Amino acid sequence: MTGAFRRPGVRLAVLGIAAYLFFLLANAPAAWLGFALERSTRGALALGDPAGTLWKGSGLLALRSRGAFRGVADLEWSCNPLSVLTGRLGVALSGAAPETRLRANLSLGPGSLRLRNVEASAPAALLEAAIPAAAFAKPDGRLRVLADSIEVGGAGVAGAATVEWLEAGMSGLSQLGDYRLQITGNGERAAVKLATLRGDLRVSGEGEWRAAQPRIVQLRGTAEAPAERKDLEPLLQMLGIRGSGIPQPFAWTVPI
């Protein structure tokens, strides 16, 4: 067998095959990234109109919403070819759309998505596509997401992230306040903490995000609105909170 490889013709054939495989890999289509993205997020995210190659390209980031996909931002990305040696695909990406900005480093693996150095800003209306229950609340305002490192997969959540809802509004009511949700995961469940940064509707609470099926967020805490803000009473009732002027307890379970 070793003698066969010493033959010039065999060596040339092996080099030719290796060169061809390298050519195919170097020109892997951008759609492969879309496949990896869908698989890592279990169909929650997709890539539309991919152009370029797996290693450097562009496309439309889309979020699954009630069986269809909703465009979020135009993406540009570059991949580190050496990352595939670890069994994952490392991607540096940036995205933009009206009122939307995104910058992050992704690591895509079988059934899991790892994010690092995340800075994202988007309209709160996108929550309607991500969380079915949000469609009834009609969220308004801006979302800002920051994370040094967080990984989400079928096995659980690891890492930490902060989500801020700025100039929040719901059900036609605007400028309710600014709110912060902190997520800290270390297993099948992640601890979540909700706080009010400013605003007349004061909400605070703690709970957990269950990453395994069925995926839900549970929160318990208190909410308070000034007695003179009668316009907030229908919203408070919709949120399961009765009365205003004094802190009222709440318990929310939200499927995601």
C-alpha positions as CSV (number, residue, x, y, z in Angstrom):
1,M,0.0,0.0,0.0
2,T,2.8,2.4,0.9
3,G,4.5,1.6,-2.4
4,A,1.4,2.6,-4.3
5,F,1.5,6.1,-2.9
6,R,5.1,6.4,-4.1
7,R,4.0,6.2,-7.7
8,P,3.9,9.7,-9.3
9,G,0.4,9.0,-10.8
10,V,-1.1,8.1,-7.5
11,R,0.4,11.1,-5.7
12,L,-1.0,13.4,-8.4
13,A,-4.4,11.8,-8.1
14,V,-4.5,12.3,-4.3
15,L,-3.3,15.9,-4.6
16,G,-6.0,16.5,-7.3
17,I,-8.7,15.1,-5.1
18,A,-7.5,17.1,-2.1
19,A,-7.4,20.3,-4.2
20,Y,-10.9,19.6,-5.5
21,L,-12.3,19.1,-2.0
22,F,-10.6,22.2,-0.8
23,F,-12.2,24.1,-3.7
24,L,-15.6,22.8,-2.8
25,L,-15.2,23.7,0.8
26,A,-13.8,27.2,0.0
27,N,-16.8,27.8,-2.2
28,A,-19.5,26.3,0.1
29,P,-22.7,28.2,-0.5
30,A,-24.0,30.8,1.9
31,A,-27.2,28.7,2.3
32,W,-25.2,26.3,4.4
33,L,-25.1,28.9,7.1
34,G,-28.8,29.2,7.0
35,F,-29.1,25.4,7.5
36,A,-26.8,25.6,10.5
37,L,-28.7,28.5,11.9
38,E,-32.0,26.8,11.7
39,R,-30.7,23.6,13.2
40,S,-28.9,25.3,16.1
41,T,-32.0,27.4,17.0
42,R,-34.5,24.5,16.3
43,G,-36.2,26.4,13.6
44,A,-36.6,29.7,15.5
45,L,-34.3,31.6,13.2
46,A,-33.7,31.4,9.5
47,L,-31.6,33.0,6.8
48,G,-33.3,34.4,3.7
49,D,-31.8,35.4,0.3
50,P,-28.3,34.1,1.1
51,A,-25.5,35.4,-1.1
52,G,-21.8,34.8,-1.1
53,T,-20.2,31.8,0.6
54,L,-20.4,30.1,3.9
55,W,-17.2,31.9,4.9
56,K,-18.2,35.4,3.9
57,G,-21.7,36.5,2.7
58,S,-24.9,38.3,3.4
59,G,-28.6,37.5,3.8
60,L,-31.8,38.4,5.7
61,L,-32.1,37.3,9.3
62,A,-35.7,36.1,9.9
63,L,-37.6,35.1,13.0
64,R,-40.3,32.4,13.0
65,S,-43.7,33.7,13.8
66,R,-46.8,31.4,13.8
67,G,-45.6,29.1,11.1
68,A,-44.1,31.9,8.9
69,F,-40.9,34.0,9.0
70,R,-40.6,37.7,9.6
71,G,-37.5,39.6,8.4
72,V,-35.5,41.2,11.2
73,A,-32.3,42.7,9.7
74,D,-29.9,42.5,6.7
75,L,-26.9,40.5,7.8
76,E,-23.2,40.4,6.8
77,W,-21.0,37.7,8.2
78,S,-17.6,36.1,8.1
79,C,-16.7,32.7,9.4
80,N,-13.5,31.2,10.8
81,P,-12.7,28.0,8.8
82,L,-10.6,26.6,11.7
83,S,-13.7,26.7,14.0
84,V,-15.1,23.6,12.2
85,L,-12.3,21.5,13.7
86,T,-14.0,22.0,17.1
87,G,-17.3,20.7,15.8
88,R,-18.9,24.1,15.8
89,L,-19.1,27.0,13.3
90,G,-17.8,30.4,14.5
91,V,-19.4,33.4,12.9
92,A,-18.8,37.1,13.3
93,L,-21.9,39.0,12.1
94,S,-23.4,42.5,11.9
95,G,-26.9,43.5,10.9
96,A,-28.9,46.6,10.2
97,A,-32.5,47.5,9.3
98,P,-34.7,50.6,10.1
99,E,-34.5,51.0,13.9
100,T,-32.5,47.7,14.2
101,R,-28.8,47.2,14.8
102,L,-27.0,43.9,15.6
103,R,-23.5,42.9,16.3
104,A,-22.4,39.5,17.7
105,N,-20.1,36.5,17.5
106,L,-21.9,33.3,17.1
107,S,-20.9,29.7,17.6
108,L,-23.3,27.2,15.9
109,G,-23.4,23.6,17.1
110,P,-25.9,20.7,16.9
111,G,-28.9,22.0,18.7
112,S,-27.2,24.9,20.5
113,L,-26.5,28.5,19.8
114,R,-23.6,30.3,21.7
115,L,-23.5,34.1,21.5
116,R,-20.6,36.4,22.6
117,N,-20.1,40.1,22.6
118,V,-23.8,40.7,21.8
119,E,-25.0,44.3,21.2
120,A,-28.5,44.5,19.6
121,S,-31.2,47.1,19.4
122,A,-34.6,46.5,17.8
123,P,-38.3,47.6,17.9
124,A,-40.2,46.0,20.8
125,A,-42.9,45.0,18.2
126,L,-40.6,42.1,17.3
127,L,-41.7,40.4,20.5
128,E,-45.0,39.7,18.8
129,A,-43.2,37.3,16.4
130,A,-41.0,35.8,19.1
131,I,-43.6,35.3,21.9
132,P,-47.2,34.4,21.0
133,A,-48.6,36.0,24.2
134,A,-47.1,39.4,23.2
135,A,-49.4,39.6,20.2
136,F,-52.3,40.5,22.6
137,A,-50.3,43.2,24.4
138,K,-49.0,45.0,21.2
139,P,-45.6,46.0,22.7
140,D,-44.1,49.3,21.7
141,G,-40.8,51.0,22.4
142,R,-37.2,49.7,21.9
143,L,-35.4,46.6,23.0
144,R,-31.7,46.5,23.8
145,V,-29.9,43.2,24.3
146,L,-26.4,43.0,25.8
147,A,-24.4,39.8,26.6
148,D,-20.8,38.9,27.1
149,S,-21.5,35.2,26.7
150,I,-24.7,33.0,26.7
151,E,-25.5,29.7,25.2
152,V,-29.0,28.3,24.6
153,G,-29.7,24.8,23.6
154,G,-32.0,21.8,24.3
155,A,-30.0,21.0,27.4
156,G,-30.4,24.4,29.0
157,V,-29.0,27.9,29.3
158,A,-25.5,28.9,30.3
159,G,-24.2,32.4,30.8
160,A,-25.8,35.8,31.3
161,A,-27.6,38.4,29.3
162,T,-29.4,41.7,29.9
163,V,-32.6,42.8,28.0
164,E,-33.8,46.4,28.4
165,W,-37.2,47.6,27.2
166,L,-36.9,51.3,26.8
167,E,-39.8,53.8,26.3
168,A,-42.1,50.8,26.8
169,G,-45.7,50.8,25.7
170,M,-48.5,48.3,25.5
171,S,-52.1,48.1,24.3
172,G,-52.0,51.7,22.9
173,L,-50.4,53.2,26.0
174,S,-47.0,54.7,25.4
175,Q,-44.1,55.8,27.6
176,L,-44.9,53.5,30.5
177,G,-41.3,53.4,31.5
178,D,-37.9,51.7,31.1
179,Y,-37.4,48.1,32.3
180,R,-34.5,45.7,32.7
181,L,-34.6,41.9,32.6
182,Q,-31.5,40.1,33.7
183,I,-30.9,36.4,32.8
184,T,-28.4,34.1,34.5
185,G,-28.3,30.5,33.4
186,N,-26.4,27.5,34.6
187,G,-28.4,24.4,33.6
188,E,-31.9,23.5,32.5
189,R,-33.3,26.7,34.1
190,A,-32.1,30.2,34.1
191,A,-32.8,32.8,36.9
192,V,-34.5,36.0,35.7
193,K,-34.9,39.2,37.5
194,L,-37.1,42.1,36.4
195,A,-36.7,45.7,37.6
196,T,-38.0,49.1,36.7
197,L,-35.5,51.8,35.7
198,R,-38.0,54.6,35.5
199,G,-41.7,55.2,34.8
200,D,-45.2,55.4,36.4
201,L,-45.8,51.6,36.1
202,R,-43.4,50.2,38.6
203,V,-42.8,46.4,38.2
204,S,-40.3,44.2,40.0
205,G,-40.0,40.4,40.2
206,E,-37.9,37.3,40.1
207,G,-38.4,33.9,38.5
208,E,-37.0,31.4,36.0
209,W,-36.7,30.6,32.4
210,R,-37.2,26.9,31.7
211,A,-35.2,26.0,28.6
212,A,-36.5,22.5,28.2
213,Q,-39.9,21.7,26.6
214,P,-42.3,23.2,27.3
215,R,-40.3,26.5,27.2
216,I,-41.8,29.0,29.7
217,V,-40.8,32.0,31.7
218,Q,-42.3,32.2,35.2
219,L,-42.2,35.5,37.2
220,R,-43.5,36.5,40.6
221,G,-43.3,40.0,42.0
222,T,-45.2,43.2,42.5
223,A,-46.5,46.0,40.3
224,E,-47.6,49.5,41.3
225,A,-49.1,52.5,39.4
226,P,-50.2,55.9,40.8
227,A,-53.8,56.1,41.7
228,E,-54.3,59.1,39.4
229,R,-53.2,57.1,36.4
230,K,-56.7,55.7,35.7
231,D,-55.7,55.1,32.1
232,L,-53.4,52.3,33.3
233,E,-56.2,50.3,35.1
234,P,-57.3,48.3,32.0
235,L,-53.7,47.3,31.4
236,L,-53.2,46.3,35.0
237,Q,-56.3,44.1,34.8
238,M,-55.0,42.5,31.6
239,L,-51.8,41.7,33.4
240,G,-53.8,40.1,36.2
241,I,-53.2,43.0,38.6
242,R,-56.1,44.5,40.5
243,G,-56.2,48.0,41.9
244,S,-53.6,50.9,41.8
245,G,-52.0,53.2,44.3
246,I,-50.3,50.4,46.3
247,P,-48.0,47.5,45.3
248,Q,-50.0,44.5,44.1
249,P,-48.6,40.9,43.7
250,F,-48.6,39.2,40.4
251,A,-47.6,35.7,39.0
252,W,-47.0,35.3,35.3
253,T,-46.3,32.2,33.2
254,V,-45.4,33.0,29.6
255,P,-44.8,30.3,27.0
256,I,-42.0,31.1,24.6
